[in-house]
Amino acid sequence: AIENEILTKYNNQKKVLYLSSEEFGRMVPEIIKQNINDIEKFKDSFNQYDVLLVDDIQFLANRSKTNEIFFHIFNSFVNKQKQIVITSDKHPDDLYGFEERNVSRFQSGLSVGIDSPDFETSLTILKE
């Protein structure tokens, strides 16, 4: 939904990348196995995008090298004033298994809770 909204709002002029944390978590070890230059190329490959959407960031907990690489990608987006949207089933304050610097980055953005829709809203969604 967020990706569609961004593409609509900007007339498909923004490049958006959606990644599940599981997908990102699988990619990183494969890159690490290759060589250090591939890690840099991997991080640089994100530069082509204007918006990064990462779903279920909590699944990257306790994966230090994966978190380190994500930290650098996150910083690159922030430094270039690009947008990052991260979802989690927990508030950033309740994320464990991440370095403090990662949690600090997550806390620096806007955190919005999304409640489950009530019954009538659920029916309306299903009808559409």
N, CA, C and O atoms as CSV, one atom per row, in Angstrom:
chain,resi,resn,atom,element,x,y,z
A,1,ALA,N,N,0.823,-1.195,0.000
A,1,ALA,CA,C,0.000,0.000,0.000
A,1,ALA,C,C,0.866,1.258,0.000
A,1,ALA,O,O,0.571,2.217,-0.714
A,2,ILE,N,N,1.932,1.255,0.799
A,2,ILE,CA,C,2.808,2.427,0.860
A,2,ILE,C,C,3.503,2.627,-0.483
A,2,ILE,O,O,3.588,3.746,-0.989
A,3,GLU,N,N,3.993,1.540,-1.048
A,3,GLU,CA,C,4.670,1.639,-2.346
A,3,GLU,C,C,3.728,2.206,-3.401
A,3,GLU,O,O,4.114,3.095,-4.160
A,4,ASN,N,N,2.502,1.706,-3.458
A,4,ASN,CA,C,1.528,2.209,-4.432
A,4,ASN,C,C,1.239,3.684,-4.218
A,4,ASN,O,O,1.120,4.438,-5.184
A,5,GLU,N,N,1.125,4.103,-2.974
A,5,GLU,CA,C,0.854,5.510,-2.668
A,5,GLU,C,C,2.003,6.400,-3.134
A,5,GLU,O,O,1.771,7.458,-3.717
A,6,ILE,N,N,3.228,5.980,-2.881
A,6,ILE,CA,C,4.396,6.768,-3.304
A,6,ILE,C,C,4.449,6.862,-4.824
A,6,ILE,O,O,4.657,7.942,-5.378
A,7,LEU,N,N,4.262,5.737,-5.492
A,7,LEU,CA,C,4.310,5.740,-6.955
A,7,LEU,C,C,3.206,6.610,-7.543
A,7,LEU,O,O,3.433,7.326,-8.518
A,8,THR,N,N,2.021,6.553,-6.961
A,8,THR,CA,C,0.910,7.382,-7.434
A,8,THR,C,C,1.191,8.858,-7.185
A,8,THR,O,O,1.017,9.690,-8.075
A,9,LYS,N,N,1.624,9.174,-5.980
A,9,LYS,CA,C,1.877,10.573,-5.604
A,9,LYS,C,C,2.944,11.214,-6.483
A,9,LYS,O,O,2.839,12.390,-6.831
A,10,TYR,N,N,3.955,10.458,-6.838
A,10,TYR,CA,C,5.067,10.999,-7.619
A,10,TYR,C,C,5.044,10.548,-9.082
A,10,TYR,O,O,6.073,10.571,-9.757
A,11,ASN,N,N,3.878,10.143,-9.566
A,11,ASN,CA,C,3.700,9.757,-10.975
A,11,ASN,C,C,4.772,8.779,-11.453
A,11,ASN,O,O,5.334,8.932,-12.537
A,12,ASN,N,N,5.037,7.791,-10.637
A,12,ASN,CA,C,6.029,6.751,-10.959
A,12,ASN,C,C,7.439,7.299,-11.183
A,12,ASN,O,O,8.256,6.660,-11.846
A,13,GLN,N,N,7.724,8.476,-10.635
A,13,GLN,CA,C,9.048,9.080,-10.787
A,13,GLN,C,C,10.024,8.672,-9.684
A,13,GLN,O,O,11.217,8.963,-9.776
A,14,LYS,N,N,9.537,8.015,-8.664
A,14,LYS,CA,C,10.393,7.555,-7.563
A,14,LYS,C,C,10.668,6.071,-7.733
A,14,LYS,O,O,9.782,5.295,-8.090
A,15,LYS,N,N,11.912,5.691,-7.470
A,15,LYS,CA,C,12.263,4.264,-7.494
A,15,LYS,C,C,12.127,3.733,-6.075
A,15,LYS,O,O,12.791,4.204,-5.152
A,16,VAL,N,N,11.259,2.749,-5.920
A,16,VAL,CA,C,10.942,2.193,-4.607
A,16,VAL,C,C,11.400,0.737,-4.567
A,16,VAL,O,O,11.168,-0.027,-5.504
A,17,LEU,N,N,12.054,0.369,-3.463
A,17,LEU,CA,C,12.452,-1.024,-3.259
A,17,LEU,C,C,11.773,-1.544,-2.008
A,17,LEU,O,O,11.921,-0.981,-0.923
A,18,TYR,N,N,11.025,-2.626,-2.172
A,18,TYR,CA,C,10.414,-3.319,-1.036
A,18,TYR,C,C,11.206,-4.593,-0.780
A,18,TYR,O,O,11.446,-5.382,-1.694
A,19,LEU,N,N,11.610,-4.785,0.472
A,19,LEU,CA,C,12.305,-6.006,0.888
A,19,LEU,C,C,11.709,-6.501,2.192
A,19,LEU,O,O,11.477,-5.720,3.115
A,20,SER,N,N,11.466,-7.781,2.263
A,20,SER,CA,C,11.145,-8.342,3.577
A,20,SER,C,C,12.470,-8.510,4.308
A,20,SER,O,O,13.516,-8.655,3.674
A,21,SER,N,N,12.433,-8.490,5.613
A,21,SER,CA,C,13.677,-8.680,6.365
A,21,SER,C,C,14.237,-10.075,6.121
A,21,SER,O,O,15.451,-10.271,6.148
A,22,GLU,N,N,13.362,-11.038,5.885
A,22,GLU,CA,C,13.835,-12.390,5.588
A,22,GLU,C,C,14.645,-12.410,4.296
A,22,GLU,O,O,15.691,-13.054,4.214
A,23,GLU,N,N,14.147,-11.697,3.294
A,23,GLU,CA,C,14.859,-11.636,2.017
A,23,GLU,C,C,16.219,-10.961,2.192
A,23,GLU,O,O,17.235,-11.460,1.708
A,24,PHE,N,N,16.228,-9.826,2.887
A,24,PHE,CA,C,17.483,-9.121,3.143
A,24,PHE,C,C,18.426,-10.018,3.939
A,24,PHE,O,O,19.622,-10.085,3.653
A,25,GLY,N,N,17.882,-10.699,4.930
A,25,GLY,CA,C,18.675,-11.589,5.772
A,25,GLY,C,C,19.272,-12.764,5.016
A,25,GLY,O,O,20.321,-13.279,5.406
A,26,ARG,N,N,18.625,-13.194,3.947
A,26,ARG,CA,C,19.183,-14.272,3.109
A,26,ARG,C,C,20.250,-13.742,2.159
A,26,ARG,O,O,21.220,-14.436,1.855
A,27,MET,N,N,20.068,-12.518,1.694
A,27,MET,CA,C,20.995,-11.939,0.729
A,27,MET,C,C,22.372,-11.690,1.343
A,27,MET,O,O,23.395,-11.971,0.719
A,28,VAL,N,N,22.393,-11.170,2.554
A,28,VAL,CA,C,23.653,-10.748,3.168
A,28,VAL,C,C,24.646,-11.895,3.331
A,28,VAL,O,O,25.794,-11.734,2.915
A,29,PRO,N,N,24.287,-13.032,3.902
A,29,PRO,CA,C,25.277,-14.112,4.025
A,29,PRO,C,C,25.831,-14.581,2.673
A,29,PRO,O,O,27.002,-14.944,2.568
A,30,GLU,N,N,24.986,-14.568,1.652
A,30,GLU,CA,C,25.460,-14.954,0.317
A,30,GLU,C,C,26.517,-13.974,-0.184
A,30,GLU,O,O,27.526,-14.382,-0.759
A,31,ILE,N,N,26.283,-12.695,0.033
A,31,ILE,CA,C,27.244,-11.666,-0.386
A,31,ILE,C,C,28.536,-11.809,0.410
A,31,ILE,O,O,29.626,-11.713,-0.153
A,32,ILE,N,N,28.422,-12.036,1.706
A,32,ILE,CA,C,29.601,-12.172,2.569
A,32,ILE,C,C,30.470,-13.345,2.117
A,32,ILE,O,O,31.698,-13.258,2.156
A,33,LYS,N,N,29.847,-14.428,1.693
A,33,LYS,CA,C,30.604,-15.606,1.238
A,33,LYS,C,C,31.456,-15.299,0.011
A,33,LYS,O,O,32.492,-15.928,-0.204
A,34,GLN,N,N,31.023,-14.342,-0.784
A,34,GLN,CA,C,31.744,-14.045,-2.024
A,34,GLN,C,C,33.053,-13.319,-1.700
A,34,GLN,O,O,34.109,-13.952,-1.665
A,35,ASN,N,N,33.004,-12.024,-1.467
A,35,ASN,CA,C,34.196,-11.306,-0.999
A,35,ASN,C,C,33.846,-9.898,-0.566
A,35,ASN,O,O,32.723,-9.437,-0.768
A,36,ILE,N,N,34.810,-9.220,0.028
A,36,ILE,CA,C,34.573,-7.898,0.615
A,36,ILE,C,C,34.143,-6.875,-0.436
A,36,ILE,O,O,33.340,-5.992,-0.136
A,37,ASN,N,N,34.654,-6.976,-1.643
A,37,ASN,CA,C,34.256,-6.039,-2.694
A,37,ASN,C,C,32.783,-6.195,-3.043
A,37,ASN,O,O,32.108,-5.222,-3.378
A,38,ASP,N,N,32.294,-7.423,-2.963
A,38,ASP,CA,C,30.882,-7.649,-3.243
A,38,ASP,C,C,29.993,-7.026,-2.171
A,38,ASP,O,O,28.876,-6.600,-2.468
A,39,ILE,N,N,30.471,-6.967,-0.939
A,39,ILE,CA,C,29.704,-6.318,0.130
A,39,ILE,C,C,29.537,-4.843,-0.195
A,39,ILE,O,O,28.443,-4.296,-0.056
A,40,GLU,N,N,30.605,-4.200,-0.625
A,40,GLU,CA,C,30.525,-2.779,-0.981
A,40,GLU,C,C,29.604,-2.574,-2.182
A,40,GLU,O,O,28.815,-1.630,-2.203
A,41,LYS,N,N,29.698,-3.436,-3.164
A,41,LYS,CA,C,28.811,-3.345,-4.331
A,41,LYS,C,C,27.355,-3.550,-3.911
A,41,LYS,O,O,26.454,-2.868,-4.400
A,42,PHE,N,N,27.143,-4.491,-3.008
A,42,PHE,CA,C,25.792,-4.752,-2.502
A,42,PHE,C,C,25.224,-3.500,-1.833
A,42,PHE,O,O,24.098,-3.095,-2.121
A,43,LYS,N,N,26.006,-2.892,-0.941
A,43,LYS,CA,C,25.538,-1.674,-0.267
A,43,LYS,C,C,25.283,-0.562,-1.278
A,43,LYS,O,O,24.282,0.148,-1.187
A,44,ASP,N,N,26.188,-0.413,-2.238
A,44,ASP,CA,C,26.033,0.633,-3.252
A,44,ASP,C,C,24.827,0.395,-4.158
A,44,ASP,O,O,24.278,1.345,-4.715
A,45,SER,N,N,24.412,-0.858,-4.309
A,45,SER,CA,C,23.280,-1.157,-5.191
A,45,SER,C,C,21.986,-0.501,-4.712
A,45,SER,O,O,21.055,-0.326,-5.499
A,46,PHE,N,N,21.919,-0.143,-3.450
A,46,PHE,CA,C,20.722,0.501,-2.909
A,46,PHE,C,C,20.654,1.982,-3.281
A,46,PHE,O,O,19.597,2.603,-3.162
A,47,ASN,N,N,21.774,2.549,-3.729
A,47,ASN,CA,C,21.818,3.975,-4.055
A,47,ASN,C,C,20.880,4.361,-5.186
A,47,ASN,O,O,20.506,5.528,-5.302
A,48,GLN,N,N,20.497,3.412,-6.013
A,48,GLN,CA,C,19.632,3.728,-7.148
A,48,GLN,C,C,18.180,3.987,-6.736
A,48,GLN,O,O,17.382,4.462,-7.544
A,49,TYR,N,N,17.839,3.678,-5.486
A,49,TYR,CA,C,16.455,3.812,-5.029
A,49,TYR,C,C,16.247,5.103,-4.247
A,49,TYR,O,O,17.145,5.591,-3.561
A,50,ASP,N,N,15.038,5.639,-4.371
A,50,ASP,CA,C,14.652,6.838,-3.632
A,50,ASP,C,C,13.991,6.492,-2.309
A,50,ASP,O,O,14.072,7.254,-1.346
A,51,VAL,N,N,13.340,5.343,-2.266
A,51,VAL,CA,C,12.602,4.916,-1.077
A,51,VAL,C,C,12.909,3.442,-0.819
A,51,VAL,O,O,12.891,2.617,-1.733
A,52,LEU,N,N,13.189,3.132,0.440
A,52,LEU,CA,C,13.440,1.750,0.854
A,52,LEU,C,C,12.372,1.344,1.855
A,52,LEU,O,O,12.190,1.998,2.882
A,53,LEU,N,N,11.664,0.257,1.549
A,53,LEU,CA,C,10.644,-0.289,2.441
A,53,LEU,C,C,11.145,-1.634,2.951
A,53,LEU,O,O,11.433,-2.533,2.161
A,54,VAL,N,N,11.251,-1.775,4.272
A,54,VAL,CA,C,11.715,-3.034,4.869
A,54,VAL,C,C,10.650,-3.512,5.845
A,54,VAL,O,O,10.311,-2.820,6.804
A,55,ASP,N,N,10.137,-4.692,5.587
A,55,ASP,CA,C,9.047,-5.255,6.380
A,55,ASP,C,C,9.587,-6.183,7.463
A,55,ASP,O,O,10.498,-6.974,7.218
A,56,ASP,N,N,9.022,-6.080,8.653
A,56,ASP,CA,C,9.329,-6.977,9.780
A,56,ASP,C,C,10.796,-6.962,10.188
A,56,ASP,O,O,11.444,-8.006,10.255
A,57,ILE,N,N,11.309,-5.774,10.458
A,57,ILE,CA,C,12.721,-5.608,10.818
A,57,ILE,C,C,13.109,-6.442,12.038
A,57,ILE,O,O,14.284,-6.770,12.208
A,58,GLN,N,N,12.149,-6.787,12.882
A,58,GLN,CA,C,12.454,-7.563,14.091
A,58,GLN,C,C,13.096,-8.909,13.768
A,58,GLN,O,O,13.772,-9.487,14.619
A,59,PHE,N,N,12.896,-9.415,12.556
A,59,PHE,CA,C,13.486,-10.706,12.188
A,59,PHE,C,C,14.987,-10.621,11.901
A,59,PHE,O,O,15.637,-11.643,11.678
A,60,LEU,N,N,15.532,-9.409,11.906
A,60,LEU,CA,C,16.982,-9.258,11.739
A,60,LEU,C,C,17.709,-9.206,13.080
A,60,LEU,O,O,18.924,-9.014,13.118
A,61,ALA,N,N,16.986,-9.373,14.166
A,61,ALA,CA,C,17.604,-9.348,15.501
A,61,ALA,C,C,18.653,-10.446,15.617
A,61,ALA,O,O,18.523,-11.525,15.039
A,62,ASN,N,N,19.695,-10.138,16.380
A,62,ASN,CA,C,20.780,-11.088,16.680
A,62,ASN,C,C,21.536,-11.557,15.438
A,62,ASN,O,O,22.066,-12.668,15.410
A,63,ARG,N,N,21.581,-10.728,14.440
A,63,ARG,CA,C,22.352,-11.037,13.221
A,63,ARG,C,C,23.316,-9.873,13.000
A,63,ARG,O,O,23.048,-8.971,12.207
A,64,SER,N,N,24.433,-9.909,13.708
A,64,SER,CA,C,25.318,-8.749,13.799
A,64,SER,C,C,25.835,-8.254,12.449
A,64,SER,O,O,25.780,-7.052,12.189
A,65,LYS,N,N,26.326,-9.118,11.601
A,65,LYS,CA,C,26.871,-8.663,10.310
A,65,LYS,C,C,25.757,-8.113,9.419
A,65,LYS,O,O,25.946,-7.107,8.734
A,66,THR,N,N,24.613,-8.762,9.429
A,66,THR,CA,C,23.474,-8.283,8.648
A,66,THR,C,C,23.046,-6.908,9.140
A,66,THR,O,O,22.743,-6.025,8.338
A,67,ASN,N,N,23.021,-6.723,10.458
A,67,ASN,CA,C,22.654,-5.425,11.024
A,67,ASN,C,C,23.684,-4.358,10.711
A,67,ASN,O,O,23.333,-3.198,10.495
A,68,GLU,N,N,24.944,-4.737,10.685
A,68,GLU,CA,C,25.996,-3.771,10.348
A,68,GLU,C,C,25.814,-3.266,8.917
A,68,GLU,O,O,25.910,-2.066,8.660
A,69,ILE,N,N,25.558,-4.168,8.008
A,69,ILE,CA,C,25.352,-3.775,6.611
A,69,ILE,C,C,24.087,-2.939,6.474
A,69,ILE,O,O,24.081,-1.940,5.755
A,70,PHE,N,N,23.013,-3.337,7.160
A,70,PHE,CA,C,21.783,-2.548,7.113
A,70,PHE,C,C,22.015,-1.151,7.684
A,70,PHE,O,O,21.480,-0.172,7.166
A,71,PHE,N,N,22.808,-1.057,8.745
A,71,PHE,CA,C,23.142,0.232,9.360
A,71,PHE,C,C,23.762,1.174,8.323
A,71,PHE,O,O,23.391,2.345,8.247
A,72,HIS,N,N,24.694,0.668,7.535
A,72,HIS,CA,C,25.355,1.505,6.530
A,72,HIS,C,C,24.392,1.913,5.416
A,72,HIS,O,O,24.444,3.045,4.933
A,73,ILE,N,N,23.528,1.012,5.015
A,73,ILE,CA,C,22.521,1.342,3.998
A,73,ILE,C,C,21.563,2.395,4.546
A,73,ILE,O,O,21.231,3.360,3.858
A,74,PHE,N,N,21.124,2.204,5.783
A,74,PHE,CA,C,20.223,3.150,6.447
A,74,PHE,C,C,20.868,4.538,6.485
A,74,PHE,O,O,20.240,5.531,6.119
A,75,ASN,N,N,22.134,4.598,6.933
A,75,ASN,CA,C,22.829,5.886,7.014
A,75,ASN,C,C,22.967,6.545,5.653
A,75,ASN,O,O,22.835,7.763,5.534
A,76,SER,N,N,23.230,5.756,4.636
A,76,SER,CA,C,23.350,6.298,3.292
A,76,SER,C,C,22.040,6.959,2.862
A,76,SER,O,O,22.053,8.045,2.282
A,77,PHE,N,N,20.927,6.317,3.142
A,77,PHE,CA,C,19.621,6.899,2.809
A,77,PHE,C,C,19.387,8.191,3.583
A,77,PHE,O,O,18.933,9.184,3.015
A,78,VAL,N,N,19.690,8.181,4.854
A,78,VAL,CA,C,19.491,9.378,5.676
A,78,VAL,C,C,20.372,10.520,5.172
A,78,VAL,O,O,19.906,11.649,5.020
A,79,ASN,N,N,21.635,10.225,4.915
A,79,ASN,CA,C,22.567,11.261,4.458
A,79,ASN,C,C,22.162,11.861,3.121
A,79,ASN,O,O,22.454,13.026,2.850
A,80,LYS,N,N,21.499,11.087,2.293
A,80,LYS,CA,C,21.053,11.566,0.981
A,80,LYS,C,C,19.612,12.063,1.016
A,80,LYS,O,O,19.015,12.351,-0.022
A,81,GLN,N,N,19.064,12.159,2.226
A,81,GLN,CA,C,17.693,12.623,2.452
A,81,GLN,C,C,16.673,11.809,1.651
A,81,GLN,O,O,15.719,12.346,1.090
A,82,LYS,N,N,16.908,10.512,1.620
A,82,LYS,CA,C,15.965,9.593,1.000
A,82,LYS,C,C,15.081,8.999,2.088
A,82,LYS,O,O,15.408,9.066,3.273
A,83,GLN,N,N,13.985,8.430,1.686
A,83,GLN,CA,C,13.001,7.934,2.645
A,83,GLN,C,C,13.178,6.446,2.913
A,83,GLN,O,O,13.453,5.658,2.009
A,84,ILE,N,N,13.010,6.082,4.191
A,84,ILE,CA,C,13.041,4.688,4.619
A,84,ILE,C,C,11.780,4.429,5.426
A,84,ILE,O,O,11.419,5.219,6.299
A,85,VAL,N,N,11.116,3.327,5.133
A,85,VAL,CA,C,9.954,2.908,5.911
A,85,VAL,C,C,10.247,1.504,6.420
A,85,VAL,O,O,10.518,0.587,5.645
A,86,ILE,N,N,10.188,1.358,7.734
A,86,ILE,CA,C,10.469,0.074,8.370
A,86,ILE,C,C,9.235,-0.340,9.153
A,86,ILE,O,O,8.659,0.464,9.886
A,87,THR,N,N,8.833,-1.588,8.997
A,87,THR,CA,C,7.733,-2.087,9.816
A,87,THR,C,C,8.257,-3.099,10.819
A,87,THR,O,O,9.270,-3.764,10.601
A,88,SER,N,N,7.540,-3.193,11.915
A,88,SER,CA,C,7.887,-4.139,12.970
A,88,SER,C,C,6.646,-4.400,13.797
A,88,SER,O,O,5.721,-3.590,13.823
A,89,ASP,N,N,6.634,-5.534,14.468
A,89,ASP,CA,C,5.523,-5.796,15.378
A,89,ASP,C,C,5.806,-5.215,16.759
A,89,ASP,O,O,5.025,-5.403,17.693
A,90,LYS,N,N,6.934,-4.505,16.883
A,90,LYS,CA,C,7.324,-3.896,18.155
A,90,LYS,C,C,7.733,-2.444,17.933
A,90,LYS,O,O,8.202,-2.074,16.856
A,91,HIS,N,N,7.550,-1.636,18.959
A,91,HIS,CA,C,8.060,-0.270,18.958
A,91,HIS,C,C,9.586,-0.342,18.995
A,91,HIS,O,O,10.130,-1.290,19.562
A,92,PRO,N,N,10.298,0.628,18.411
A,92,PRO,CA,C,11.764,0.585,18.453
A,92,PRO,C,C,12.347,0.411,19.858
A,92,PRO,O,O,13.389,-0.224,20.020
A,93,ASP,N,N,11.688,0.965,20.866
A,93,ASP,CA,C,12.173,0.812,22.247
A,93,ASP,C,C,12.144,-0.640,22.710
A,93,ASP,O,O,12.864,-1.013,23.636
A,94,ASP,N,N,11.323,-1.451,22.075
A,94,ASP,CA,C,11.150,-2.848,22.486
A,94,ASP,C,C,11.863,-3.841,21.567
A,94,ASP,O,O,11.656,-5.049,21.679
A,95,LEU,N,N,12.692,-3.339,20.668
A,95,LEU,CA,C,13.453,-4.219,19.778
A,95,LEU,C,C,14.738,-4.645,20.474
A,95,LEU,O,O,15.542,-3.800,20.869
A,96,TYR,N,N,14.930,-5.920,20.620
A,96,TYR,CA,C,16.138,-6.454,21.244
A,96,TYR,C,C,16.916,-7.255,20.207
A,96,TYR,O,O,16.353,-7.739,19.225
A,97,GLY,N,N,18.215,-7.386,20.441
A,97,GLY,CA,C,19.049,-8.126,19.506
A,97,GLY,C,C,19.633,-7.246,18.413
A,97,GLY,O,O,20.163,-7.743,17.419
A,98,PHE,N,N,19.531,-5.925,18.605
A,98,PHE,CA,C,20.118,-4.957,17.685
A,98,PHE,C,C,21.125,-4.117,18.453
A,98,PHE,O,O,20.961,-3.880,19.650
A,99,GLU,N,N,22.169,-3.666,17.764
A,99,GLU,CA,C,23.098,-2.739,18.395
A,99,GLU,C,C,22.361,-1.446,18.706
A,99,GLU,O,O,21.394,-1.087,18.035
A,100,GLU,N,N,22.830,-0.762,19.722
A,100,GLU,CA,C,22.200,0.491,20.143
A,100,GLU,C,C,22.138,1.499,18.993
A,100,GLU,O,O,21.158,2.232,18.858
A,101,ARG,N,N,23.173,1.534,18.175
A,101,ARG,CA,C,23.187,2.508,17.076
A,101,ARG,C,C,22.058,2.234,16.074
A,101,ARG,O,O,21.503,3.171,15.501
A,102,ASN,N,N,21.719,0.967,15.862
A,102,ASN,CA,C,20.593,0.649,14.981
A,102,ASN,C,C,19.281,1.101,15.615
A,102,ASN,O,O,18.462,1.754,14.968
A,103,VAL,N,N,19.089,0.750,16.876
A,103,VAL,CA,C,17.856,1.130,17.572
A,103,VAL,C,C,17.724,2.650,17.591
A,103,VAL,O,O,16.627,3.179,17.412
A,104,SER,N,N,18.826,3.349,17.805
A,104,SER,CA,C,18.814,4.806,17.806
A,104,SER,C,C,18.322,5.351,16.466
A,104,SER,O,O,17.550,6.309,16.431
A,105,ARG,N,N,18.762,4.748,15.372
A,105,ARG,CA,C,18.297,5.174,14.042
A,105,ARG,C,C,16.802,4.911,13.900
A,105,ARG,O,O,16.065,5.751,13.384
A,106,PHE,N,N,16.360,3.749,14.356
A,106,PHE,CA,C,14.936,3.428,14.260
A,106,PHE,C,C,14.103,4.411,15.085
A,106,PHE,O,O,13.013,4.805,14.671
A,107,GLN,N,N,14.618,4.802,16.248
A,107,GLN,CA,C,13.899,5.725,17.125
A,107,GLN,C,C,13.871,7.144,16.570
A,107,GLN,O,O,13.007,7.938,16.944
A,108,SER,N,N,14.806,7.470,15.683
A,108,SER,CA,C,14.900,8.841,15.183
A,108,SER,C,C,13.781,9.196,14.209
A,108,SER,O,O,13.559,10.372,13.918
A,109,GLY,N,N,13.089,8.203,13.715
A,109,GLY,CA,C,12.014,8.459,12.770
A,109,GLY,C,C,10.658,8.515,13.441
A,109,GLY,O,O,10.543,8.429,14.664
A,110,LEU,N,N,9.662,8.659,12.637
A,110,LEU,CA,C,8.283,8.687,13.114
A,110,LEU,C,C,7.813,7.261,13.372
A,110,LEU,O,O,7.877,6.410,12.485
A,111,SER,N,N,7.348,7.007,14.573
A,111,SER,CA,C,6.795,5.689,14.916
A,111,SER,C,C,5.284,5.807,15.018
A,111,SER,O,O,4.758,6.651,15.744
A,112,VAL,N,N,4.602,4.956,14.285
A,112,VAL,CA,C,3.146,4.996,14.254
A,112,VAL,C,C,2.612,3.602,14.538
A,112,VAL,O,O,2.987,2.633,13.878
A,113,GLY,N,N,1.741,3.514,15.520
A,113,GLY,CA,C,1.087,2.242,15.806
A,113,GLY,C,C,-0.112,2.064,14.900
A,113,GLY,O,O,-0.831,3.022,14.616
A,114,ILE,N,N,-0.325,0.858,14.452
A,114,ILE,CA,C,-1.485,0.569,13.608
A,114,ILE,C,C,-2.289,-0.521,14.296
A,114,ILE,O,O,-1.830,-1.654,14.446
A,115,ASP,N,N,-3.487,-0.161,14.709
A,115,ASP,CA,C,-4.363,-1.122,15.370
A,115,ASP,C,C,-5.125,-1.937,14.334
A,115,ASP,O,O,-5.282,-1.522,13.186
A,116,SER,N,N,-5.585,-3.077,14.753
A,116,SER,CA,C,-6.436,-3.893,13.885
A,116,SER,C,C,-7.745,-3.151,13.652
A,116,SER,O,O,-8.262,-2.507,14.565
A,117,PRO,N,N,-8.288,-3.235,12.439
A,117,PRO,CA,C,-9.549,-2.541,12.174
A,117,PRO,C,C,-10.705,-3.198,12.925
A,117,PRO,O,O,-10.682,-4.393,13.222
A,118,ASP,N,N,-11.717,-2.382,13.221
A,118,ASP,CA,C,-12.898,-2.950,13.862
A,118,ASP,C,C,-13.655,-3.806,12.842
A,118,ASP,O,O,-13.289,-3.857,11.668
A,119,PHE,N,N,-14.702,-4.468,13.299
A,119,PHE,CA,C,-15.434,-5.417,12.463
A,119,PHE,C,C,-16.003,-4.761,11.206
A,119,PHE,O,O,-15.870,-5.304,10.109
A,120,GLU,N,N,-16.636,-3.597,11.360
A,120,GLU,CA,C,-17.256,-2.932,10.210
A,120,GLU,C,C,-16.213,-2.512,9.184
A,120,GLU,O,O,-16.428,-2.654,7.980
A,121,THR,N,N,-15.095,-2.002,9.652
A,121,THR,CA,C,-14.020,-1.608,8.739
A,121,THR,C,C,-13.465,-2.827,8.016
A,121,THR,O,O,-13.168,-2.763,6.823
A,122,SER,N,N,-13.324,-3.929,8.732
A,122,SER,CA,C,-12.848,-5.175,8.111
A,122,SER,C,C,-13.784,-5.618,6.991
A,122,SER,O,O,-13.330,-6.033,5.925
A,123,LEU,N,N,-15.082,-5.532,7.234
A,123,LEU,CA,C,-16.056,-5.900,6.199
A,123,LEU,C,C,-15.939,-4.994,4.978
A,123,LEU,O,O,-15.998,-5.460,3.841
A,124,THR,N,N,-15.776,-3.706,5.222
A,124,THR,CA,C,-15.634,-2.751,4.123
A,124,THR,C,C,-14.393,-3.065,3.296
A,124,THR,O,O,-14.435,-3.025,2.067
A,125,ILE,N,N,-13.306,-3.373,3.963
A,125,ILE,CA,C,-12.059,-3.721,3.266
A,125,ILE,C,C,-12.259,-4.968,2.422
A,125,ILE,O,O,-11.821,-5.021,1.273
A,126,LEU,N,N,-12.914,-5.964,2.981
A,126,LEU,CA,C,-13.142,-7.211,2.252
A,126,LEU,C,C,-14.032,-7.011,1.030
A,126,LEU,O,O,-13.849,-7.672,0.008
A,127,LYS,N,N,-14.998,-6.098,1.137
A,127,LYS,CA,C,-15.902,-5.845,0.019
A,127,LYS,C,C,-15.196,-5.141,-1.129
A,127,LYS,O,O,-15.570,-5.309,-2.289
A,128,GLU,N,N,-14.182,-4.360,-0.810
A,128,GLU,CA,C,-13.459,-3.616,-1.856
A,128,GLU,C,C,-12.396,-4.482,-2.377
A,128,GLU,O,O,-11.651,-4.076,-3.269
